[in-house]
């Protein structure tokens, strides 16, 4: 049976690595979330630049509802389905463990 001191030493050795990994996950998640093409997120600006002007204008008119749309997508777990695969793609590129949730 491991001693309390040994367990504490191991925890203190792993903590910096775990903290860094969680920080990477957080930043990847926020970056992917920001690329979702719903106004006012930056992904909508990118999409608007690729769309014909009339469609870009229509997309821009959704901005007052953007927060509600984001909440709905979060509640329906659609945001999770969009963000986690993108995070795992970049985790593979960075050669770090995939997102565990």
N, C-alpha and C positions, 0 to 999 in steps of 0.2 A: 504494500500500500504506500503510495507516494506521501511524502511529508508535506505539511502545509508550506514550509519554506520552499521546497522544490516546486510546488504548484505555483506559488507566488512568483518565483524567479522565472518560471516558464511564461506566465501571464505577462510579466513585465518585458520579456523578450519579444513576445508576439504583438503586444499592444501598438508599437509604432508602425509595424507593417500593416496591421489591421486598420489603423486610423488612416494611413495613406490610401489603402484600397477603398475604404468607404468614401474618402474625399474624391477619388477618381470616379467612383460610381455616381456620386452626387453631381459632379461636374458634367459627366456624360449625360446623365438624365436631364439636367437643366438645358444642356445644349440641344439635345434631340427634341425636348419639349418646345424650345423656342423656334424650332424649324417646322412645327406643325402649322399648316397653312390656314390658320384661323385668325382673323384680325382680333386683337392688335399685335399678335406675335410676329416675329420677323419672317417666318415662313410665308405669311400672307403677302408680305412686301416682295419677296422673291417670286412667288407665284404671280402676283400682279404684274411684275416686269416681264413675265413670259406670256401673259394672256393678251388677247386683243383688247384695245382700249375700252370697248363697251363692257366686256366681261370683267376687266380690272375695276371699272367703276362700280359694277354690281357687287363685286367682292368687297370693295371699300365701304359700301353701304351696310354691310353686316357688322361693322365695327361696334356700333352701340350694343349689339347683342352678343358680342364676342365672349364676354365673361360668362354669360349664361350658357352659351354653347360649350365652353370649356368645362364648366361645372357639370353639365349634362353628360359630356363625354367621359369625365372622370367618374361620375356616379355609375354609368353604364359599363365601366372598366374598358372602354374603347381606347382611352389614352394609354392605359397600361399595355394593351395589345399593340399600340403603335410605337411606344417608347422602348420597351424592353428588347424587342428584336434589334432595334437600332443600337442600343447599348451593347448587346451581345456581339454585334458585328464589330464594333470598335474594340471590345474586349479581346476578340480574336486577333485583331490587328496589333493590339498592344501586348499580346501574349500574357494576359492576366485571366484569372478565373471568371467564368460567366456570372452574370447577376443571379444570385441565389433565390430570387423571388419572382 
